Amino acid sequence: MTEPRETTEMTVLDIRRLYAGVEGKTILRGLSLTVKSGEIHAIMGPNGSGKSTLSHVLMGHPKYEVFKGDVLLDGESILELAPNERAQRGLFLGFQYPMEVPGVKLGSFLNIAYKRMHPEEELEVAEFFGYVDERMDTLNMDASFGARYLNDGFSGGEKKRAEVLQMLVLRPSIAILDESDSGLDIDALKTVARAIDKFASPENGILLITHYQRLLDFVTPDYVHVMIGGKIVKSGGSDLAAKLEELGYKWIKDESTIEVI
């Protein structure tokens, strides 16, 4: 297994035997996972295994309910915090299906969000947008994107780049990326992967949720976890992702006694 990168200031996301779901239906069934700064974790699994549910629960989507268990960020439970409060604590979610927000320009959104997350940093407007432009260059995004309404009229690939741009600009402590590779052609995938690599550092942790290995061909995780039936049933290093690509999930299901729903 790949050794985690050396860390300085440690941030820890600790998911403890989490049971959660929607409309009374339990989807997550005792899931436990710890993500620390300096680590890249990948979660893989078949459709319906609960991967996106996990991302929404972690970020506090009001549609989802936690029945049992806890989620701690640096030792403190975040379950009672609103999504914006979780974001201010350093948690970030890159959505699988980003919403369109007509009337709110991407640049203005980033400026407001940055001030909320980093109130101790006072940047002049020109300085801030220069900072944003540098990160747009990493994603091969033209500076004109800042004047466009957030995700409004964006292609699928542009929406995914805009999500990763937010991560680069806001510098969260723990970033959860829900299928940031879906809908991307190979060139866009490489660009997004380079940006994730650029973001990865000893000061942050990354949780990548993906169906396929192709993103992991360009971003090497420290740990790979297989999620089936609402819990993690197997963990390993980056070689586990290659095995899943070759053999699929059936061999894990055959080995596991967990009920697959």
C-alpha positions in Angstrom: 0.0 0.0 0.0 1.2 3.5 -0.9 2.5 5.4 2.2 0.5 8.6 3.0 2.3 11.8 2.3 4.0 13.4 5.3 1.6 15.8 7.0 2.0 19.0 9.0 -1.3 20.2 10.4 -3.6 17.2 10.7 -7.3 17.4 9.8 -9.3 14.3 10.4 -12.7 13.3 9.0 -13.9 10.4 11.1 -17.1 8.5 10.0 -18.2 6.2 12.8 -20.6 3.3 12.1 -22.9 5.5 10.1 -26.5 4.5 9.3 -28.4 6.9 7.1 -30.9 7.1 4.3 -33.8 8.9 2.7 -37.5 8.7 3.3 -37.1 6.1 6.0 -35.1 3.8 3.8 -31.7 2.8 5.2 -28.9 3.1 2.6 -25.7 3.4 4.6 -25.4 0.4 6.9 -22.8 0.9 9.6 -20.2 2.6 7.3 -16.9 3.6 9.0 -14.0 5.4 7.4 -11.3 7.9 8.5 -9.7 10.4 6.1 -6.7 12.4 7.3 -4.9 15.4 5.7 -2.2 14.2 3.4 -4.2 11.2 2.3 -6.2 10.4 -0.9 -9.0 7.9 -0.5 -11.0 6.5 -3.3 -14.4 4.8 -2.9 -15.5 2.5 -5.6 -18.6 0.4 -5.9 -21.5 -0.7 -8.2 -24.6 1.4 -8.8 -26.9 1.6 -5.8 -24.2 0.9 -3.2 -24.7 4.3 -1.5 -21.6 6.2 -2.6 -23.5 9.4 -3.5 -25.7 9.1 -0.5 -22.5 9.1 1.6 -21.4 12.4 0.0 -24.7 14.1 0.6 -24.9 12.9 4.2 -21.4 14.2 4.9 -22.3 17.6 3.5 -25.7 17.8 5.4 -28.2 17.5 2.6 -31.6 18.1 4.3 -33.2 15.3 2.3 -31.0 12.7 4.0 -31.4 11.4 7.6 -28.9 10.0 9.9 -30.4 7.1 12.0 -27.3 6.1 13.9 -23.6 6.8 14.2 -21.6 10.0 13.9 -19.4 12.1 11.7 -16.6 13.9 13.4 -14.3 16.7 11.9 -11.3 17.2 14.1 -12.9 15.4 17.0 -16.2 17.4 16.9 -19.5 16.0 15.6 -20.8 17.9 12.6 -24.2 16.2 12.3 -26.1 19.2 13.8 -24.3 21.7 11.6 -25.9 23.2 8.5 -24.2 22.7 5.1 -22.7 26.2 5.1 -21.4 25.7 8.6 -19.7 22.4 7.5 -18.2 24.2 4.6 -16.8 26.9 6.8 -15.2 24.2 8.9 -13.4 23.1 5.8 -15.6 20.4 4.2 -16.2 20.6 0.5 -18.3 18.6 -1.9 -17.8 18.5 -5.7 -21.3 17.4 -6.9 -21.9 14.6 -9.4 -24.7 16.7 -10.9 -23.9 20.4 -10.2 -26.9 22.7 -10.1 -27.3 25.6 -12.5 -27.7 28.9 -10.6 -28.9 31.6 -13.1 -28.2 35.2 -12.0 -25.2 34.4 -9.9 -21.9 34.9 -11.7 -19.2 32.3 -11.1 -16.6 34.9 -10.2 -18.9 36.6 -7.7 -19.8 33.3 -6.1 -16.2 32.4 -5.7 -15.4 35.8 -4.1 -18.2 35.6 -1.6 -17.5 31.9 -0.7 -13.7 32.6 -0.3 -14.4 35.5 2.1 -16.7 33.2 4.2 -14.1 30.4 4.3 -11.0 32.6 4.8 -12.2 35.7 6.6 -8.6 36.2 8.0 -7.3 36.8 4.4 -8.0 40.3 3.0 -7.4 40.3 -0.7 -8.0 43.2 -3.0 -10.5 42.5 -5.8 -7.8 42.5 -8.5 -5.6 40.3 -6.4 -8.3 37.8 -5.8 -9.3 37.5 -9.4 -5.7 37.1 -10.4 -5.6 34.3 -7.9 -8.7 32.7 -9.5 -7.3 33.2 -13.0 -4.2 31.2 -12.1 -6.4 28.3 -11.1 -8.5 28.6 -14.2 -5.3 28.2 -16.2 -4.7 24.9 -14.4 -8.1 23.7 -15.7 -7.7 25.2 -19.2 -10.7 27.5 -18.5 -10.8 30.9 -20.1 -11.0 33.9 -17.7 -14.4 34.8 -19.3 -15.9 31.9 -17.3 -15.9 34.2 -14.3 -18.5 36.4 -15.9 -20.8 33.5 -16.7 -23.7 32.5 -14.5 -22.8 29.6 -12.3 -23.2 26.4 -14.3 -25.9 28.0 -16.4 -25.5 26.8 -20.0 -22.3 25.0 -19.1 -21.6 21.6 -20.8 -21.2 18.6 -18.5 -17.4 18.9 -18.7 -17.5 22.6 -18.0 -19.6 22.0 -14.9 -17.1 19.4 -13.6 -14.2 21.9 -14.2 -16.2 24.6 -12.4 -16.6 22.3 -9.4 -12.9 21.5 -9.3 -12.1 25.2 -9.7 -14.1 25.9 -6.6 -12.0 23.4 -4.7 -8.8 24.9 -5.9 -9.9 28.4 -5.0 -11.5 27.7 -1.6 -8.8 25.3 -0.3 -10.9 23.1 1.9 -9.4 20.8 4.5 -11.3 17.8 3.3 -12.6 17.6 -0.3 -15.2 15.1 -1.3 -15.4 14.6 -5.1 -18.4 12.7 -6.3 -17.7 11.2 -9.7 -15.7 14.2 -10.9 -14.7 12.1 -13.9 -18.2 11.2 -15.2 -19.0 12.7 -18.6 -15.4 13.8 -19.3 -13.5 12.9 -22.5 -9.9 11.8 -22.0 -8.4 15.3 -22.5 -10.8 16.8 -19.9 -10.2 13.9 -17.6 -6.4 14.5 -17.7 -7.0 18.2 -17.0 -9.2 17.6 -14.0 -6.8 14.9 -12.7 -3.9 17.4 -12.9 -5.9 19.9 -11.0 -6.7 17.3 -8.2 -3.0 16.5 -8.1 -2.2 20.2 -7.8 -4.6 20.5 -4.9 -3.4 17.5 -3.0 -1.0 18.5 -0.2 -0.1 17.6 3.4 -2.7 20.2 4.5 -5.8 18.5 3.0 -7.4 15.2 2.6 -9.3 14.0 -0.5 -12.2 11.5 -0.8 -12.7 10.5 -4.5 -16.0 8.7 -5.3 -15.8 7.0 -8.7 -17.2 4.1 -10.6 -14.2 3.4 -12.8 -10.4 3.2 -12.5 -9.8 5.7 -15.3 -9.5 8.7 -12.9 -7.2 6.6 -10.7 -4.9 6.1 -13.7 -3.9 9.8 -13.3 -4.5 10.4 -9.6 -2.9 7.7 -7.4 -4.9 7.1 -4.2 -3.3 6.1 -0.9 -6.2 3.9 -0.2 -9.0 2.3 -2.2 -12.3 1.2 -0.6 -15.0 -1.0 -2.1 -18.5 0.0 -1.0 -21.3 -2.6 -1.4 -24.7 -2.6 0.3 -24.1 0.7 2.2 -20.8 -0.2 3.9 -17.1 -0.7 3.0 -16.5 -4.4 2.5 -12.9 -4.3 1.3 -9.9 -1.8 1.4 -6.5 -1.9 -0.1 -4.0 0.2 -2.1 -4.1 1.5 -5.7 -3.7 -2.0 -7.0 -7.2 -2.9 -5.8 -8.7 -0.4 -8.3 -6.8 -2.2 -11.1 -8.2 -5.6 -9.9 -11.7 -4.1 -9.9 -11.3 -2.8 -13.4 -10.2 -6.3 -14.5 -12.7 -8.5 -12.6 -15.6 -6.2 -11.6 -17.3 -6.5 -8.3 -18.7 -10.0 -8.4 -15.6 -11.6 -6.8 -16.0 -9.3 -3.8 -19.8 -10.0 -3.6 -19.0 -13.7 -3.7 -16.5 -13.3 -0.8 -18.8 -11.1 1.2 -21.7 -12.1 3.4 -23.2 -8.7 3.3 -26.7 -8.3 1.9 -26.5 -6.3 -1.3 -29.5 -4.0 -1.7 
